[in-house]
């Protein structure tokens, strides 16, 4: 839209959208942009080279170069955890309750979190 272009100077393809905490999170190739539910721009996080992410409370969680990373919106602190090594590259990670799900080119792996 015209407003998006005037804020960011370009219209980039949207890779992922999430709605959480009464906010809209929009992932493009350069960052995650955050808007309120009325469309007002709130913040931007320079997280690039990812294709998906999840929101858990104040944490933005995403896969980057073999690490599960998170960024806390309130504390502005990041964390990273190395993923379990597999024979093939992990393309996407999902967290659901007490399970971590890896998607690879060869299949889907589900790990129980303890």
Beta strands, then each sheet from edge to edge (+ up, - down):
strand 1: 16-20
strand 2: 23-27
strand 3: 32-36
strand 4: 41-45
strand 5: 53-56
strand 6: 59-64
strand 7: 67-72
strand 8: 78-82
strand 9: 90-96
strand 10: 99-104
strand 11: 108-112
sheet 1: 1+ 2- 3+ 4-
sheet 2: 5+ 6- 7+ 8-
sheet 3: 9+ 10- 11+
end
